[in-house]
Amino acid sequence: MKPILEVQNITKQFKIGATQESYLSLRDVLSNPFKKKTKEDNTFLALNDISFDVYPGESIGIIGKNGAGKSTLLKILSKITPPSSGQIISRGRIASLLEVGTGFHPELSGRENIYMNGSILGMRKFEINKHFDEIVEFSGVEKFLDTPLKRYSSGMQLRLAFAVAAFLEPEILIIDEVLAVGDAEFQKKCLGKMNEVSKSGRTVLFVSHDMNAIEQLCRKVIILQKGVLYKKGETHELISNYLNENKTYSFDTLKLADKLSLTNISFHPEEIISGTNLNFKISIEYEQTNIPVIRDLCLLIYSLKGVRVAVADLREFIKNLKKEDNTLSLEGTIENINLVEGEYSIGLHYNINEIRKDVYDINQIRVKPDLTFTSINPYSPNYRGFLELGKKIKIT
């Protein structure tokens, strides 16, 4: 099977300080060979020799830090801007949703924009008519259909733009972080529609910083790093690695309040087997005459995607704090950490001297699977949650 999209050695350079790169007068062209090089001729390499293939029906997430080149890549794929070198071979019709209202005209009504945008995508009028009612219903702008687009809110423009891109049946759908603009209900609808589009055999390329959305929609992920294709592979594995690589946990001291610092929060062992115990130690140093008044203290455990999965409430043990010089410390054990294997981030919630705050990513623990199962092999973590409910099932 041939790829529906071939990206071959794409490089994109921008001139730093250039205000207008695309349009040159005849005088500019003729004088260019004699033009002196200046500091403004410095170039920025947004993409450097990017190559990958996309096959029909694939849903691929593109992730990376801000400035990694994600949006630039999508603009090249959408033919909004040309590459400096390399080529793209597309074997299908592309619809892109890169910004709110991309490809729409503010003076035209919602109805007119649906037909205009459909024509830009290469659709004939009867094809647009076929999906017109679905587009209007999904977007929820029926009441304002004959109102100029400039009167729409950004959310209304987004809903209409997404509906046109999704329902006009392009072979390739390219989406860049637009879900961040919509409300929770609309985001859920969009993810459901993109999932439906993908399962229908069409191809989806999706850029987002929301790892939960990427994991829900995409089977494969491309990671860009400073304009270079860093990794490509299965979503679950690469997202975990990506999130872990981009978190730092080491600290000397962490200021909790004025003259009050967290000097230690450690775990032993740092790697445990699911269902076993975890030892911890917390040390707080103070530079004041009176011992700090601690009302709340608890450990927060998060998945690497930022979902809080557990809380270790330490309030009833505050009375067990040990004082040595100007340091208060608490040591203990959390029993039966029954979490799915993986890496977890540790945070701290506290209320000390009437200052209440949460701090995140202070430390991490790693949970390994319990391999003592003999009768049944457990499902992989991709198909399990944080609680084991099998023992609670009764068959009648």
C-alpha positions in Angstrom: 0.0 0.0 0.0 1.3 3.4 -1.0 1.4 6.2 1.7 -1.3 8.8 1.4 1.2 11.4 2.4 5.0 11.3 1.9 7.1 14.0 3.6 10.5 13.9 2.0 13.4 15.9 3.5 11.4 19.0 4.4 13.5 22.0 5.5 12.1 25.4 6.3 14.2 28.5 6.9 13.0 32.0 8.0 15.0 35.2 7.8 15.3 36.7 11.2 14.2 40.3 11.1 12.7 40.1 7.7 9.4 41.9 7.5 8.4 40.7 4.1 10.1 37.7 2.5 7.7 36.6 -0.3 7.2 39.7 -2.4 10.1 41.5 -4.1 10.1 44.3 -6.6 12.1 44.1 -9.8 14.6 46.5 -8.3 15.1 44.2 -5.3 15.7 41.2 -7.6 18.2 43.1 -9.8 20.1 44.6 -6.8 20.1 41.4 -4.8 23.5 40.0 -6.3 25.2 43.3 -5.3 23.5 43.6 -1.9 25.7 43.6 1.1 25.1 40.9 3.7 23.9 42.4 7.0 23.1 41.1 10.4 19.4 40.9 9.4 20.2 38.2 6.9 20.6 35.7 9.7 18.3 32.7 9.2 16.3 30.5 11.6 15.9 26.8 10.8 12.3 26.0 11.8 12.4 22.5 10.3 15.5 20.5 9.4 15.3 17.6 7.0 12.0 16.1 8.2 10.9 12.8 6.6 8.1 10.4 7.3 5.2 8.5 5.6 1.5 8.5 6.6 -0.7 5.6 5.5 -4.5 5.8 4.8 -6.5 5.6 7.9 -3.7 6.4 10.3 -4.2 8.9 13.2 -0.9 10.5 14.0 -0.3 13.0 16.9 2.5 15.5 16.5 3.9 16.7 19.8 6.8 18.8 21.1 7.6 21.9 23.1 6.6 25.4 21.9 8.9 26.3 19.0 9.6 22.7 18.0 8.2 23.3 14.5 4.8 21.6 14.8 2.7 24.4 13.4 5.2 25.2 10.7 5.1 21.6 9.5 1.3 21.6 9.4 1.3 24.9 7.4 3.6 23.3 4.8 1.4 20.1 4.7 -1.6 22.4 4.2 0.2 24.3 1.4 -0.2 27.6 3.3 3.6 28.1 3.1 6.1 26.4 0.9 9.2 24.5 2.2 12.7 25.9 1.6 13.7 22.4 0.3 12.2 19.0 0.1 8.8 17.9 -1.2 5.5 16.5 -0.1 3.6 13.9 -2.1 -0.1 13.9 -1.3 -2.5 11.3 -2.6 -5.7 12.7 -1.1 -7.7 15.8 -0.6 -6.5 17.8 2.5 -8.6 19.8 4.8 -6.9 21.8 7.5 -8.0 23.6 10.6 -5.0 25.5 11.9 -6.6 28.6 13.4 -10.1 29.8 14.2 -11.6 31.0 10.9 -8.8 29.8 8.6 -10.1 30.0 5.0 -13.3 31.9 6.0 -14.3 35.4 5.0 -15.6 37.7 7.8 -18.0 39.6 5.5 -19.8 36.5 4.2 -22.5 34.7 6.2 -22.1 31.4 7.8 -24.0 29.7 4.9 -21.8 31.4 2.3 -18.7 30.4 4.1 -19.7 26.8 4.2 -20.0 26.8 0.4 -16.9 28.8 -0.1 -14.8 26.7 2.2 -16.2 23.5 0.6 -15.2 24.8 -2.9 -11.7 25.6 -1.6 -11.5 21.9 -0.5 -12.4 20.8 -4.0 -16.0 19.8 -3.2 -18.8 20.2 -5.8 -22.1 21.9 -4.8 -24.1 18.7 -4.6 -21.4 17.2 -2.3 -21.7 20.2 0.0 -25.5 20.1 -0.1 -25.3 16.4 1.0 -23.6 17.3 4.3 -25.0 20.8 4.8 -27.6 19.9 7.4 -25.1 17.8 9.4 -22.6 20.7 9.3 -25.1 23.2 10.6 -26.4 20.8 13.3 -22.9 20.0 14.6 -21.8 23.6 14.7 -24.9 24.8 16.5 -25.1 28.1 14.5 -28.4 27.5 12.8 -29.9 30.6 14.3 -27.1 32.8 12.9 -26.5 31.0 9.6 -27.3 34.1 7.5 -25.4 36.5 9.8 -21.9 37.7 8.6 -19.1 35.7 10.2 -17.6 38.8 11.8 -20.6 38.9 14.1 -19.8 35.4 15.4 -17.9 34.8 18.6 -14.6 32.9 18.4 -16.3 29.8 19.7 -19.0 29.9 17.1 -16.4 30.4 14.3 -14.4 27.5 15.7 -17.5 25.2 15.7 -18.4 26.1 12.2 -14.8 25.7 10.9 -14.4 22.3 12.5 -17.8 21.1 11.2 -16.9 22.1 7.6 -13.5 20.4 7.8 -14.8 17.2 9.4 -18.1 16.7 7.4 -16.9 17.5 3.9 -15.0 14.1 3.8 -11.4 15.1 3.0 -9.1 12.1 2.8 -6.6 13.9 5.1 -7.7 16.0 8.1 -5.1 18.3 9.7 -5.9 19.9 13.0 -3.7 22.2 15.1 -4.6 22.7 18.8 -8.0 24.1 18.0 -9.7 22.2 20.8 -8.1 24.4 23.3 -10.5 27.2 22.3 -13.7 25.3 22.7 -15.7 24.4 25.8 -15.6 21.0 27.4 -18.7 19.8 25.7 -17.5 20.9 22.3 -14.1 19.3 22.8 -15.8 16.0 23.6 -17.8 16.3 20.4 -14.7 17.1 18.4 -12.8 14.1 19.7 -15.7 11.8 19.0 -16.0 13.1 15.5 -12.2 12.8 14.8 -12.4 9.3 16.1 -15.2 8.6 13.8 -13.3 10.2 10.9 -10.3 8.0 11.6 -12.3 4.8 11.9 -14.0 5.6 8.5 -10.6 5.1 6.8 -9.6 8.7 6.5 -6.3 10.1 7.8 -5.9 12.5 10.8 -2.8 14.6 11.7 -3.4 16.2 15.1 -1.2 18.7 17.0 -2.0 19.2 20.6 -0.3 19.8 24.0 -3.2 17.8 25.6 -1.6 14.3 26.0 -5.0 12.8 27.0 -6.5 13.9 23.7 -3.5 12.6 21.7 -3.7 9.3 23.5 -7.4 9.0 23.0 -7.3 9.7 19.3 -3.9 8.7 17.9 -2.2 5.3 17.6 1.1 6.8 16.6 3.0 9.9 17.6 5.7 12.0 16.0 7.9 14.0 18.4 9.6 17.2 17.1 12.5 18.7 18.9 14.0 22.0 17.7 12.9 21.4 14.2 14.1 17.8 14.0 12.1 14.6 13.9 13.2 13.2 17.3 11.1 10.0 17.5 8.2 8.3 15.8 6.4 5.3 17.3 3.5 3.9 19.3 1.5 6.6 21.3 1.5 5.0 24.8 5.2 4.3 24.9 6.4 7.6 23.4 4.1 9.9 25.4 5.2 8.4 28.7 8.9 8.8 27.7 8.2 12.3 26.4 6.5 13.5 29.6 9.2 11.9 31.7 12.1 13.5 29.7 10.5 16.9 30.1 10.0 16.8 33.9 12.7 17.7 36.4 12.5 16.6 40.0 15.8 17.5 41.6 15.9 20.4 44.1 18.1 21.5 46.9 15.5 23.4 48.9 12.0 24.5 48.0 10.6 27.7 49.6 7.2 27.1 51.2 6.8 30.5 52.8 8.9 33.3 54.3 11.7 31.7 56.4 10.2 28.3 55.7 11.7 25.7 53.3 11.1 22.1 52.3 14.6 20.6 52.5 13.8 16.9 51.8 11.0 14.8 50.4 12.4 11.3 49.6 11.0 7.8 49.0 12.5 4.4 49.6 12.6 2.4 47.4 12.1 4.8 44.5 11.0 1.8 42.4 8.3 -0.5 44.0 6.2 -3.5 42.9 2.5 -2.7 42.6 0.8 -3.6 45.8 3.8 -3.2 48.1 4.8 -0.5 50.6 6.5 2.8 50.1 8.6 4.5 52.8 8.8 8.3 52.8 10.5 11.2 54.7 9.6 14.9 54.7 11.8 17.6 56.3 10.8 21.2 56.8 13.4 23.8 57.9 12.3 27.1 59.6 14.2 30.3 60.4 12.1 31.8 63.2 11.7 31.7 67.0 8.4 29.9 67.1 7.7 26.4 65.6 5.5 26.7 62.5 1.8 25.9 62.9 1.1 23.1 60.4 -2.6 22.4 59.9 -2.7 20.5 56.6 -0.1 18.2 55.0 -0.6 15.6 52.3 1.3 13.9 49.5 -0.3 14.2 46.0 0.4 11.5 43.5 -0.1 12.3 39.8 0.2 10.3 36.6 2.7 11.8 34.2 -0.2 13.2 32.2 -1.1 15.4 35.2 -4.1 13.3 36.4 -4.2 13.1 40.2 -4.6 9.4 41.1 -4.0 9.3 44.9 -3.7 11.4 48.0 -1.8 10.4 51.2 -3.4 12.4 53.9 -0.9 13.1 56.7 -3.0 15.4 58.9 -3.5 13.0 61.7 0.3 12.4 61.9 1.3 16.0 62.2 1.6 15.4 66.0 4.3 12.9 65.2 6.6 15.5 63.6 10.1 15.2 65.1 12.0 18.4 66.0 15.7 18.7 65.7 17.4 22.1 65.8 15.3 24.2 63.3 14.0 21.2 61.4 10.7 19.3 61.5 10.6 15.9 60.0 8.1 13.1 59.4 8.9 9.5 58.4 6.4 6.8 57.6 5.1 4.1 55.2 2.3 4.2 52.7 1.0 0.6 52.6 -0.2 -1.3 49.5 0.5 1.1 46.7 -1.9 -0.6 44.3 -1.2 1.5 41.2 -0.8 0.4 37.6 2.8 0.1 36.6 4.4 3.3 35.3 6.0 6.5 36.6 4.2 8.9 38.9 4.9 12.5 39.9 4.8 13.5 43.6 3.4 16.8 44.8 2.7 18.3 48.2 -0.3 20.1 49.7 0.2 22.1 52.9 -1.3 24.7 55.2 1.5 26.2 57.3 1.2 29.5 59.2 -2.1 30.0 57.4 -0.4 29.8 54.0 -2.2 27.1 51.9 -0.6 26.0 48.7 0.0 23.0 46.3 3.5 22.3 44.8 4.0 19.9 42.0 6.7 17.7 40.4 8.9 17.6 43.6 9.8 13.9 43.2 8.8 10.8 41.4 8.3 7.1 42.0 8.2 4.1 39.6 5.8 1.3 40.0 6.6 -2.1 38.5 4.1 -4.9 37.7 3.5 -7.8 40.1 4.7 -10.8 38.2 3.5 -13.4 40.6 0.3 -14.0 38.7 0.2 -17.6 37.6 -3.3 -18.4 36.3 -4.1 -15.3 34.2 -1.8 -12.7 32.6 -2.9 -9.1 33.5 -3.8 -6.8 30.7 -1.2 -4.2 29.7 -1.5 -0.8 31.5 -3.0 0.7 28.4 -6.3 -1.2 29.1 -6.4 -0.7 32.9 -7.2 2.1 35.3 -6.0 2.9 38.7 -8.3 0.5 40.6 -8.6 -3.3 40.3 -12.4 -4.0 40.3 -12.3 -7.7 39.3 -12.6 -8.9 42.9 -15.7 -6.8 43.4 -17.7 -8.6 40.6 -20.4 -11.0 41.5 -22.1 -13.2 38.9 -25.7 -14.1 39.6 
